[in-house]
Amino acid sequence: MSSEIIQKIENLAEQVAITEGCKLYLIEFSSGAGARTLRVYIDKAVEGGATLDDCAKVSRGLSLILDETDPIPGGHYSLEVSTPGVERPLKKAWHFSEAAGKKIWLRLNQPLKDFGVQSKKFAENKQLEEILQASDESGIRFNLDNEETLIPFSAIEKAHVVFEFGSEKGKKK
């Protein structure tokens, strides 16, 4: 699907999410084995995040708009609206900013030594599970064996927050 179509769908989904008191986190469109699915992830800036009711409201509103505007070529597809969950994917720069201070997992397209990591523990790794120190326009930062390491966004193939069972951040209050 073209980036123009994805952007149009993202704009529509964002409008509906805002109308329902939520924020759009991410959209994904997948197809395979004859099935096509538009997944819309929403969140809410309250403890506990978006609810099942929020997902249903956004799904109804977005379904109506998508039926009216018909921005997705090629016929039938399924619409799924949910939250990104506790192990939320990290794809956009602002996702990483929101995850600062949390443990994240990432897979890179090159080893950490290419980013100046000297530590034998990390240098050859293309995967990492550590606390994200910070994120800015130049990339994400970690402290690896007392070495500050900057990884540019272009080197990240896949990333998500790691849920730590029993941690203070994972406990409900």
PyMOL commands that set and color helices and strands:
alter all, ss='L'
color gray80, all
select helices_A, chain A and resi 3-19+52-69+93-98+112-115+153-155
alter helices_A, ss='H'
color red, helices_A
select strands_A, chain A and resi 23-32+35-43+78-82+103-108+127-131+134-136+139-144+147-151+156-161
alter strands_A, ss='S'
color yellow, strands_A
deselect
rebuild
show_as cartoon
